[in-house]
């Protein structure tokens, strides 16, 4: 869909905001334990349409903090892992998916960005993805906010890339140039049976924490320079469907693969709603 004037007006107001300061306040507020937590959870659930019946613990009064609720577990029987080669790593909505063309990833009409700037990698590393594919999935506030593996992977590197924290709602994706390559993000590189696969966990305003299961809380805080951690083969191996990280508040996950085999499903189009574990190949 094309961006509207209203999309540009909403997005334009975000440039002047102190993204990180707002997000750090949200970080602290969502971890407060008080008698107000339960009514806040109920109001939030009604406002955004959260289906608490899907939660492993559906009782709003049982969560000590809002963050506990937001990163809640889902009843595992409601998210079976499909037999397909690739499954959705999250509950969310497809923003875009397709082939990587001339080293660039499609963001929205008139908007794209390079693999190299997204991953903060060398020319040689970026080149390996030139014939690959990608899928960008947006997690709204109502969604389940734990990320899982789309297929088995052996972690080789984690990269934290500082940046802005623009909202990643659909209106900003249409209007803010290179938004995913500008926002703070955590990049997890995996060696797999299909070649290199990368999970990019993109931060956004109010996304006050990004965690991985092998490194805990990655952000905040992390400084203003790119940081890297290398892992030995076999040190962190995660199976298809296994949890690999989580967000606080809504954000976006981008899968980047060096191979087009197995290919993402042709049904993986903008606006498609997914649940973690659904077949996407």
N, C-alpha and C positions, 0 to 999 in steps of 0.2 A: 504494500500500500504506500501511496505517496504521503509525504509529510504535509501537514496543514499549517496554516498561519498560527493556529492555536498551539500546535506542537512546538513551533519555534518560540513562541512567547513563553510557554512553560519551561522550555529548556534554557532559554536565555537568562532567566532569573537565577539559575544554578551557578553560573560562572563566578559570581561575586561572593557566594557563600563560603565560609570557612569549613570546608568539607571535613577535615580531620578533627577539628575542635568539636564540631557537632557530633561526630561519630564517637569520640572519646567520652562525651557526656552520656550518650546512649549506652555505651559499654558499661558505665558505672550504674546507670539507672536500672538496666535490665538485670543486674546482679544483686539488687537490694532485696532483702528478705523482710517482708512486712505484711500486715493484715490487708493491705491494698492490692496485693498481687492477685488474689482470686478474682475480685471484681474487674480488674484490668484485663485479665485473661478472658473473662466472659464477654466483656465489651469488644475486645479485639476479635474474638472468635465470631461474634455476630456481625461485626463490621466487614470482615474480610471473607466470611463464609468458611471458616475452618471446621472440618468434620472431626470433632473430638472422638467420635465413636471409632475412628480408625486408629486412634492412638493406643499403644500398649497399656498406657495408664490414662483413661478417659476422664478422670475426676479433676476438674480445675483446682480444687482445694488441696490437692496432693502435691502441687508444685511449689517449692520454697521460693523460687524467683521466676521472673518472666523468662529469663534465658533458659532455665530448665524446661519450661513449657515449649519455648520456641524450637529447641533442639530435641524435642521429644522423639521417642522411638515409635515406629509404626508396628502394628501387629504383623508379624512376619508372614502369616498365612494370607494376608491381603496383598503381599508383594512377591508372588512366586517368580522365580528366575526362569525366563524362557529358555528353550533349548537352542535358540538361534546363536550364531557366532558372536553377535554383538547385541548387548541389551542397553536400555537407557540407564544411565548412571544416577538419575534423579527423577523426582516428580517435577514437572514443569511444562513449559510451552516452547515449541521450536521457534527460534528467531530466524535462523537460516541454516541451510545445510547444502553441501555439494562439493564440487571439485575445487581444489586449489589451483588457480590459474595464474601462470607467470609469477609465482611466488606471492600471490595476493589472495586474501580471504574476503569474501563478499559480506558486507555489514548490512546494508540497506540500499535502496535505489540511490545512486549517486555517491555512495559511501563504501570505501573498502580500506584495507590496511595490509601491511606486509607480514608474512610469517616471521621474518627476522625481528621486526620491532615488537611483535606480540610476545615472542619467546625470549627476547634479549640474547640471541645466540649469534654465532659467527656466520659468515657467508656460507661456509661449507656445511654447517649444521642446517641452515635454512634451505640449502639446495636439496637436501635429502627429502624434503617434503614437497618438492616442485610438482611431482606427479601424484600427490596424495589427495586426501579429502578431509572435510571438517564438518562438525555439527555444533551449533550454538544453541543452548537451551537456557531459557529464562525461568528463574524461580521467583514466583510472586510471594507476597507475605503469607498467603494461606497455605503454601506448599510445605511438604516435608523437607527439612533442610539438612539432611545428611546425604553425603555423596558416596556412591559405590562404584565399584570397578565395572566398566562395560565388558571387559574380558580379562583374562589372567595377565598379570604384568609383574615384571621384576624391576623394582625401582632402581634407577641409576643416578638420578640427580634431582634435588629440589632447589628451586630458584625463587627468591623473594624479590619482586620488582616494585619499588616505591612509585607512587604516582598520585593523581587526583582521585577523588571519590565521587564522580558524577553518579547520579541515579542511572540505573541501567533499565529503567522502564521503557516500553516500546517507543514513547515519544522522543526520548533522548537518543535512542539507537538510530532513529530516523534522521536526527538533526545535528548531533554532536560528532564532528569528524573524528574517526579513528578512536572512538571511545574506549574500546576494549584494550587498545594498545597504549592508552593514556592513563587508565585507572590502575591503582595498586592491584597487584595480583600475585598469586602463588602458582608456580609452574612445576608440575611433577612429571618428570620424564621417565618412561618405562620402556624396557626392552620386552618385546612380546614375540609370539610365533608369527605375527604379521609385520614384524619390523618395529621401528620406533613409534610409540604412541604417547601423546602428551595430554595431560589433563590440566587445563588452565582454570584456576579458581579466581574469578574476577571480583574484587571488592567493589563496594558502592556506598553512597552516603547512608548512614545508619547501620551499615554492615560493620559492626564494631569488633568483630573477631573472625579470623579464618584459622581453622585447626586442621592438622593432618593426624592420622592415627599413629604415625611413626615419630612425629616431632612435637606433638601437642600444639599449644598456641603459637602460631607463627607471627601473627599480627593482631593487635598492637603489642608493644611498639617495635619497630624494626629499623629505624634510622632512615637516612636519605640516600643510601647507596645500595646497589644491587648486591645481594648476598647469595652465596651458593653452598650447598652441602652435597658431597658425593657419597654414594653408597656402593658397597661391594656387591657383586653378583650373588644372589641368594640371601642377602642380608634382610631385605624386605620384599617378600613375594606375596601378592594378594590375588586371590581367586576371583573369578567372575561373580559379581554380586556382593562381594565383601566390602564392608565400609572402608572408605579411605579418607574421609574428612567431613567437615561440617561448617556451615555458615551461621552467623547470627544475623537475622533479618534477610530480606530477599536479595538475590544477586544472579549471577550467570556462570555457567560452566561451558567451556569450549573443549571439545575433543578434536585433536589434530592428529592425523595418521599419515605416515609416509606412504602407505599402500592404499590402493583403491580396492584391494581384495582382502576380505569380503567387502563388497560395496554396501554403503548405507542404502536402506530401502528408498524406493522412489516415492513412498508415502510420507517421507520425512520432509514435509513442506512447512513453510511459515504458517504459524497458527495451530499446528497439530498439538494436541494435549497428550502428554506422556505420563506414565507412572514408572517408577523405578522397577527394573526387571523386565519391562516390555521389550519385545523383539524390535530392533531397529535395523536389522540387516536381512 
